[in-house]
């Protein structure tokens, strides 16, 4: 067997003020066929897993591009086309191949391409031919399009949000692809439109039970894989929203029935899934009333992992105005402020203008007197079990508030974003993280309470009023019953 590996991923926020160009990918990762020679990181982990599994079987491996950018606005057309065409040239040169495995996102939009993954898969199918097995690994915050379903043999989405199961789902996809390539199965895919848009946090009921039930049903006769595509709410796309996906062994009727059952079950739980978020004032009141350890506040609307700048100051401004101390907050993407701290050096006291640099969704810049406590390079934080780099970082302290600043835009995944600089979170009353949900796996074990805060910003959780131009309004919560 001959297997071809490639990865191209970013999540597109159609309303983000930040375009996604070559610099965004270079700051993430761009590797031309040699990503698996480097360390295992969260964007390269699937390729490492697939290479190891293929080598164990004695298969021939052709590795192509790995390119990953932090979520932001639409990708520049020439950048997407160049990456796509590199993969296609490598695939043509590797022909004939038996298996094509693609690590994707599923919500990538470029200028002139509303469905980058569907476009890439379609081109791969034309080159690889009808007999090749084409498998795509997807983030659940994807737009599960018809082009993806038509071109791929297998599509598998991560089951967890936060996405702590990337390695396991990569292993699932390889196993399914190997079985299909060796003739043991005949995969058939069907999906069902759930017509709902909201955040679906899998650690909490009822999503926890639904995901566990979905996993258990994969052991039933004829059932190869079940996935839920949550959809990415801030991608202005005709198919944005939740979809259920079933893959069966040669049984389209079973796949169609399972997808519908899973989708209807999800829709029936919609009111319980939609968890209320307090505003900033309400969240701070709750945090100050709590006892027994730090309260973790999630600044959900300034999550770099959803395309936000990660420099919004709304929550920090309210903390300063109320004179709250014993707070740690981060990570703020502010290369200018970091540069100033570097120039001043550790121990320096200075007036620093922080955040608010990317437009109205970032709030106003804050002018604060700070002490530079620590400077560092090369720190990482865990995303599940996988390493994610932080770039250059600074810990500054202002009136009892410890602030982490960096120059590599990323959300806050893990306490290591603070502790790597020497900040003791156990001594804090409040820890504020710029993340929507991926922080949960790392921070929930140290928190007395976790509160998702409805802050202003680039990805506010007001799902009924996102200003779509491409998506029809027939979805919940835009309407209570979107089904005819």
C-alpha positions as semicolon CSV with decimal commas, in nm:
position;residue;x (nm);y (nm);z (nm)
1;X;0,000;0,000;0,000
2;X;0,104;0,357;-0,070
3;X;-0,027;0,638;0,153
4;X;-0,013;1,013;0,090
5;X;-0,020;1,257;0,384
6;X;-0,086;1,632;0,389
7;X;-0,228;1,900;0,617
8;X;-0,379;2,242;0,545
9;X;-0,583;2,410;0,817
10;X;-0,717;2,734;0,952
11;X;-1,058;2,839;1,084
12;X;-1,204;3,142;0,911
13;X;-1,392;3,409;1,103
14;X;-1,569;3,608;0,831
15;X;-1,607;3,904;1,069
16;X;-1,249;3,916;1,200
17;X;-1,047;4,235;1,132
18;X;-0,736;4,024;1,067
19;X;-0,670;3,876;0,720
20;X;-0,503;3,537;0,696
21;X;-0,196;3,555;0,473
22;X;0,138;3,386;0,438
23;X;0,274;3,548;0,754
24;X;-0,008;3,393;0,956
25;X;0,083;3,047;0,828
26;X;0,456;3,102;0,877
27;X;0,391;3,205;1,238
28;X;0,196;2,879;1,279
29;X;0,377;2,620;1,074
30;X;0,472;2,564;0,711
31;X;0,661;2,242;0,642
32;X;0,723;2,116;0,290
33;X;0,704;1,740;0,336
34;X;0,906;1,715;0,655
35;X;0,670;1,804;0,942
36;X;0,708;1,456;1,091
37;X;1,083;1,508;1,128
38;X;1,010;1,773;1,390
39;X;0,854;1,747;1,735
40;X;0,494;1,641;1,783
41;X;0,279;1,954;1,814
42;X;-0,095;1,987;1,794
43;X;-0,101;2,078;1,423
44;X;0,140;1,799;1,323
45;X;0,023;1,521;1,557
46;X;-0,211;1,350;1,303
47;X;0,069;1,318;1,047
48;X;0,305;1,171;1,308
49;X;0,037;0,918;1,402
50;X;-0,038;0,827;1,040
51;X;0,330;0,789;0,951
52;X;0,394;0,561;1,248
53;X;0,088;0,348;1,168
54;X;0,184;0,321;0,800
55;X;0,545;0,233;0,879
56;X;0,427;-0,039;1,118
57;X;0,239;-0,195;0,826
58;X;0,533;-0,159;0,590
59;X;0,346;0,085;0,366
60;X;0,516;0,337;0,141
61;X;0,468;0,696;0,263
62;X;0,465;1,021;0,068
63;X;0,442;1,327;0,294
64;X;0,346;1,663;0,148
65;X;0,273;2,007;0,287
66;X;0,179;2,087;0,645
67;X;0,046;2,444;0,680
68;X;-0,148;2,578;0,976
69;X;-0,250;2,932;1,070
70;X;-0,419;3,067;1,381
71;X;-0,786;3,146;1,304
72;X;-0,853;3,491;1,159
73;X;-1,031;3,642;0,860
74;X;-1,053;3,493;0,509
75;X;-0,731;3,353;0,363
76;X;-0,568;3,548;0,083
77;X;-0,656;3,376;-0,246
78;X;-0,302;3,343;-0,377
79;X;-0,186;3,191;-0,047
80;X;-0,457;2,924;-0,047
81;X;-0,403;2,840;-0,413
82;X;-0,027;2,809;-0,366
83;X;-0,066;2,569;-0,074
84;X;-0,337;2,368;-0,248
85;X;-0,136;2,340;-0,567
86;X;0,173;2,223;-0,379
87;X;-0,029;1,937;-0,231
88;X;-0,174;1,851;-0,570
89;X;0,166;1,852;-0,742
90;X;0,305;1,623;-0,474
91;X;0,006;1,392;-0,506
92;X;0,041;1,372;-0,885
93;X;0,411;1,292;-0,846
94;X;0,334;1,017;-0,592
95;X;0,073;0,842;-0,807
96;X;-0,051;0,576;-0,795
97;X;-0,158;0,593;-0,431
98;X;-0,402;0,377;-0,236
99;X;-0,479;0,611;0,053
100;X;-0,485;0,992;0,086
101;X;-0,505;1,124;0,443
102;X;-0,567;1,495;0,495
103;X;-0,554;1,678;0,828
104;X;-0,790;1,970;0,777
105;X;-1,013;2,204;0,971
106;X;-1,334;2,221;0,772
107;X;-1,414;2,592;0,811
108;X;-1,144;2,746;0,590
109;X;-1,266;3,022;0,358
110;X;-1,044;3,207;0,110
111;X;-1,106;3,493;-0,129
112;X;-1,304;3,328;-0,409
113;X;-1,339;2,993;-0,224
114;X;-1,616;2,949;0,032
115;X;-1,521;2,582;0,086
116;X;-1,144;2,535;0,071
117;X;-1,157;2,180;0,208
118;X;-1,422;2,073;-0,042
119;X;-1,217;2,226;-0,322
120;X;-0,898;2,052;-0,209
121;X;-1,068;1,714;-0,166
122;X;-1,232;1,741;-0,509
123;X;-0,896;1,809;-0,674
124;X;-0,736;1,521;-0,484
125;X;-1,013;1,288;-0,602
126;X;-0,956;1,384;-0,965
127;X;-0,588;1,301;-0,935
128;X;-0,610;0,993;-0,712
129;X;-0,899;0,837;-0,904
130;X;-1,221;0,670;-0,789
131;X;-1,061;0,367;-0,621
132;X;-0,834;0,555;-0,380
133;X;-0,946;0,597;-0,021
134;X;-0,951;0,967;0,071
135;X;-0,987;1,040;0,442
136;X;-1,028;1,381;0,602
137;X;-0,975;1,461;0,970
138;X;-1,192;1,757;1,072
139;X;-1,237;1,994;1,360
140;X;-1,600;1,969;1,478
141;X;-1,630;2,344;1,422
142;X;-1,648;2,278;1,050
143;X;-1,892;2,346;0,769
144;X;-1,969;1,990;0,660
145;X;-2,023;2,059;0,291
146;X;-2,157;1,845;0,011
147;X;-1,830;1,882;-0,178
148;X;-1,644;1,726;0,116
149;X;-1,895;1,442;0,138
150;X;-1,890;1,380;-0,238
151;X;-1,512;1,377;-0,271
152;X;-1,401;1,194;0,043
153;X;-1,437;0,829;0,134
154;X;-1,422;0,901;0,507
155;X;-1,463;1,213;0,719
156;X;-1,397;1,196;1,094
157;X;-1,438;1,490;1,332
158;X;-1,294;1,525;1,680
159;X;-1,561;1,435;1,933
160;X;-1,452;1,657;2,221
161;X;-1,475;2,031;2,281
162;X;-1,214;2,113;2,410
163;X;-1,040;1,908;2,141
164;X;-0,837;1,683;2,368
165;X;-0,900;1,377;2,148
166;X;-0,710;1,473;1,832
167;X;-0,467;1,176;1,855
168;X;-0,750;0,928;1,909
169;X;-0,952;1,054;1,616
170;X;-0,643;1,048;1,392
171;X;-0,597;0,684;1,490
172;X;-0,964;0,616;1,412
173;X;-0,931;0,765;1,066
174;X;-0,621;0,562;0,983
175;X;-0,787;0,240;1,098
176;X;-1,099;0,311;0,892
177;X;-0,893;0,403;0,585
178;X;-0,677;0,091;0,616
179;X;-0,983;-0,134;0,643
180;X;-1,138;0,028;0,337
181;X;-0,817;0,016;0,131
182;X;-0,766;-0,353;0,210
183;X;-1,123;-0,437;0,115
184;X;-1,260;-0,523;0,460
185;X;-1,521;-0,245;0,454
186;X;-1,713;-0,030;0,206
187;X;-1,771;0,305;0,379
188;X;-2,091;0,498;0,309
189;X;-2,146;0,849;0,451
190;X;-2,471;1,034;0,520
191;X;-2,533;1,357;0,712
192;X;-2,833;1,535;0,863
193;X;-2,882;1,909;0,913
194;X;-2,963;1,981;1,279
195;X;-3,050;2,346;1,203
196;X;-2,898;2,481;1,520
197;X;-2,604;2,707;1,603
198;X;-2,459;2,730;1,952
199;X;-2,158;2,630;2,161
200;X;-2,157;2,262;2,259
201;X;-1,928;2,205;2,556
202;X;-1,869;1,831;2,582
203;X;-1,747;1,815;2,946
204;X;-2,094;1,916;3,064
205;X;-2,429;1,741;3,053
206;X;-2,615;1,684;2,830
207;X;-2,335;1,693;2,567
208;X;-2,119;1,461;2,777
209;X;-2,383;1,190;2,767
210;X;-2,452;1,240;2,398
211;X;-2,084;1,207;2,304
212;X;-2,047;0,896;2,519
213;X;-2,358;0,745;2,358
214;X;-2,226;0,829;2,013
215;X;-1,894;0,658;2,088
216;X;-2,068;0,348;2,225
217;X;-2,282;0,311;1,914
218;X;-1,971;0,286;1,697
219;X;-1,941;-0,067;1,827
220;X;-2,278;-0,171;1,681
221;X;-2,288;-0,398;1,372
222;X;-2,230;-0,209;1,050
223;X;-2,151;0,123;1,220
224;X;-1,802;0,249;1,134
225;X;-1,802;0,606;1,268
226;X;-2,030;0,876;1,410
227;X;-1,942;1,245;1,426
228;X;-2,109;1,570;1,521
229;X;-2,008;1,877;1,324
230;X;-2,087;2,162;1,564
231;X;-2,029;2,422;1,293
232;X;-1,826;2,743;1,331
233;X;-2,077;3,018;1,408
234;X;-1,862;3,309;1,289
235;X;-1,797;3,167;0,943
236;X;-2,041;3,333;0,701
237;X;-2,118;3,019;0,502
238;X;-2,438;2,869;0,358
239;X;-2,398;2,549;0,564
240;X;-2,284;2,695;0,895
241;X;-2,444;2,505;1,180
242;X;-2,456;2,161;1,339
243;X;-2,473;1,844;1,129
244;X;-2,471;1,480;1,230
245;X;-2,256;1,242;1,024
246;X;-2,276;0,864;1,012
247;X;-2,046;0,622;0,827
248;X;-2,164;0,265;0,781
249;X;-2,028;-0,044;0,610
250;X;-2,203;-0,048;0,272
251;X;-2,546;0,043;0,413
252;X;-2,669;0,388;0,304
253;X;-3,012;0,342;0,465
254;X;-2,853;0,268;0,802
255;X;-2,620;0,567;0,766
256;X;-2,911;0,794;0,684
257;X;-3,115;0,666;0,979
258;X;-2,827;0,696;1,226
259;X;-2,740;1,050;1,116
260;X;-3,102;1,156;1,155
261;X;-3,136;0,990;1,497
262;X;-2,818;1,154;1,622
263;X;-2,918;1,492;1,481
264;X;-3,269;1,479;1,623
265;X;-3,132;1,383;1,965
266;X;-2,895;1,681;1,954
267;X;-3,176;1,918;1,855
268;X;-3,399;1,789;2,134
269;X;-3,130;1,886;2,386
270;X;-3,073;2,235;2,246
271;X;-3,211;2,435;2,543
272;X;-3,004;2,238;2,793
273;X;-2,693;2,265;2,576
274;X;-2,719;2,645;2,548
275;X;-2,563;2,748;2,878
276;X;-2,629;3,108;2,996
277;X;-2,327;3,339;3,013
278;X;-2,325;3,630;3,261
279;X;-2,201;3,972;3,156
280;X;-1,877;4,114;3,295
281;X;-2,036;4,273;3,601
282;X;-2,232;3,960;3,690
283;X;-1,931;3,735;3,640
284;X;-1,711;3,950;3,864
285;X;-1,979;3,954;4,134
286;X;-1,994;3,573;4,127
287;X;-1,617;3,541;4,132
288;X;-1,579;3,773;4,432
289;X;-1,846;3,583;4,624
290;X;-1,679;3,246;4,567
291;X;-1,453;3,070;4,816
292;X;-1,208;2,782;4,803
293;X;-0,962;2,868;4,527
294;X;-0,931;3,066;4,205
295;X;-1,238;3,130;3,993
296;X;-1,156;3,100;3,623
297;X;-1,326;3,355;3,398
298;X;-1,328;3,280;3,026
299;X;-1,311;3,589;2,803
300;X;-1,498;3,395;2,535
301;X;-1,534;3,677;2,282
302;X;-1,161;3,749;2,256
303;X;-1,052;3,395;2,171
304;X;-0,771;3,385;1,913
305;X;-0,883;3,029;1,839
306;X;-1,204;3,174;1,695
307;X;-1,037;3,451;1,494
308;X;-1,044;3,726;1,758
309;X;-0,736;3,947;1,804
310;X;-0,671;3,844;2,169
311;X;-0,599;4,203;2,269
312;X;-0,942;4,307;2,403
313;X;-0,939;4,505;2,726
314;X;-1,307;4,504;2,832
315;X;-1,269;4,254;3,116
316;X;-0,937;4,391;3,243
317;X;-1,072;4,746;3,238
318;X;-1,364;4,643;3,459
319;X;-1,127;4,470;3,703
320;X;-0,910;4,780;3,725
321;X;-1,210;5,009;3,772
322;X;-1,336;4,795;4,062
323;X;-0,993;4,778;4,224
324;X;-0,991;4,399;4,232
325;X;-0,656;4,241;4,321
326;X;-0,527;3,885;4,332
327;X;-0,591;3,844;3,958
328;X;-0,395;3,674;3,679
329;X;-0,502;3,744;3,320
330;X;-0,379;3,652;2,973
331;X;-0,266;3,587;2,717
332;X;-0,269;3,933;2,555
333;X;-0,136;3,947;2,199
334;X;0,051;4,277;2,195
335;X;0,389;4,260;2,020
336;X;0,439;4,634;2,070
337;X;0,390;4,618;2,446
338;X;0,613;4,311;2,462
339;X;0,887;4,494;2,271
340;X;0,870;4,783;2,517
341;X;0,898;4,543;2,811
342;X;1,199;4,375;2,650
343;X;1,372;4,705;2,602
344;X;1,307;4,804;2,963
345;X;1,416;4,467;3,103
346;X;1,316;4,259;3,403
347;X;1,254;4,464;3,715
348;X;1,177;4,782;3,522
349;X;0,886;5,004;3,621
350;X;0,716;5,190;3,342
351;X;0,390;5,320;3,202
352;X;0,264;5,074;2,942
353;X;-0,014;5,103;2,684
354;X;-0,173;4,759;2,664
355;X;-0,421;4,608;2,417
356;X;-0,703;4,769;2,223
357;X;-0,498;4,786;1,905
358;X;-0,704;4,601;1,642
359;X;-1,026;4,803;1,628
360;X;-1,355;4,856;1,815
361;X;-1,388;4,485;1,899
362;X;-1,065;4,513;2,101
363;X;-1,185;4,786;2,336
364;X;-0,972;5,086;2,421
365;X;-0,599;5,077;2,498
366;X;-0,526;5,080;2,869
367;X;-0,250;5,302;3,006
368;X;-0,123;5,132;3,321
369;X;0,182;5,151;3,545
370;X;0,351;4,810;3,548
371;X;0,655;4,629;3,680
372;X;0,821;4,382;3,442
373;X;0,849;4,065;3,649
374;X;0,971;3,813;3,390
375;X;1,067;3,785;3,022
376;X;1,094;3,456;2,835
377;X;1,124;3,291;2,494
378;X;1,041;2,940;2,381
379;X;0,772;2,863;2,637
380;X;0,490;2,624;2,545
381;X;0,152;2,533;2,688
382;X;-0,032;2,205;2,649
383;X;-0,337;2,165;2,425
384;X;-0,461;1,833;2,558
385;X;-0,143;1,625;2,550
386;X;0,014;1,827;2,266
387;X;0,255;2,120;2,288
388;X;0,158;2,466;2,159
389;X;0,420;2,743;2,142
390;X;0,369;3,080;2,309
391;X;0,644;3,278;2,137
392;X;0,803;3,564;2,328
393;X;0,629;3,633;2,659
394;X;0,631;3,884;2,942
395;X;0,481;3,884;3,291
396;X;0,398;4,232;3,409
397;X;0,231;4,326;3,737
398;X;-0,003;4,622;3,784
399;X;-0,170;4,696;4,118
400;X;-0,203;4,333;4,223
401;X;-0,290;4,208;3,874
402;X;-0,049;3,973;3,695
403;X;-0,073;4,009;3,316
404;X;0,081;3,780;3,053
405;X;0,166;3,937;2,716
406;X;0,303;3,759;2,409
407;X;0,387;3,812;2,042
408;X;0,243;3,487;1,898
409;X;-0,135;3,510;1,874
410;X;-0,286;3,210;2,046
411;X;-0,561;3,134;2,293
412;X;-0,491;3,035;2,653
413;X;-0,498;2,655;2,665
414;X;-0,331;2,562;2,993
415;X;-0,206;2,701;3,327
416;X;0,146;2,665;3,184
417;X;0,083;2,996;3,004
418;X;0,112;3,151;3,353
419;X;0,318;2,906;3,556
420;X;0,591;2,889;3,292
421;X;0,669;3,249;3,384
422;X;0,657;3,180;3,758
423;X;0,303;3,299;3,836
424;X;0,144;3,102;4,122
425;X;-0,221;3,057;4,028
426;X;-0,313;2,888;4,354
427;X;-0,274;3,224;4,529
428;X;-0,515;3,406;4,296
429;X;-0,879;3,494;4,355
430;X;-0,950;3,519;3,982
431;X;-0,778;3,383;3,672
432;X;-0,896;3,533;3,340
433;X;-0,823;3,335;3,023
434;X;-0,868;3,441;2,663
435;X;-1,040;3,129;2,533
436;X;-1,391;3,004;2,463
437;X;-1,357;2,643;2,581
438;X;-1,020;2,483;2,501
439;X;-0,888;2,616;2,834
440;X;-1,128;2,391;3,023
441;X;-0,922;2,071;3,023
442;X;-0,624;2,245;3,182
443;X;-0,791;2,499;3,410
444;X;-1,098;2,317;3,544
445;X;-0,886;2,096;3,776
446;X;-0,744;2,403;3,954
447;X;-1,064;2,610;3,963
448;X;-1,324;2,639;4,235
449;X;-1,561;2,754;3,961
450;X;-1,543;2,815;3,586
451;X;-1,750;3,101;3,444
452;X;-1,787;3,170;3,071
453;X;-1,831;3,547;3,041
454;X;-2,035;3,718;2,768
455;X;-1,771;3,981;2,702
456;X;-1,782;4,217;2,404
457;X;-1,545;4,123;2,122
458;X;-1,501;3,956;1,785
459;X;-1,691;3,634;1,862
460;X;-1,970;3,728;2,099
461;X;-2,198;3,431;2,180
462;X;-2,516;3,596;2,048
463;X;-2,598;3,319;1,802
464;X;-2,941;3,448;1,701
465;X;-2,799;3,778;1,578
466;X;-2,474;3,698;1,396
467;X;-2,495;3,914;1,080
468;X;-2,485;3,637;0,818
469;X;-2,511;3,724;0,451
470;X;-2,475;3,367;0,322
471;X;-2,668;3,161;0,578
472;X;-3,049;3,140;0,567
473;X;-3,221;3,231;0,897
474;X;-3,381;2,887;0,934
475;X;-3,189;2,779;1,244
476;X;-3,232;2,773;1,621
477;X;-3,204;3,005;1,815
478;X;-3,289;3,243;1,531
479;X;-3,628;3,069;1,531
480;X;-3,766;2,828;1,786
481;X;-3,868;2,563;1,530
482;X;-3,664;2,582;1,207
483;X;-3,817;2,263;1,067
484;X;-4,121;2,296;0,838
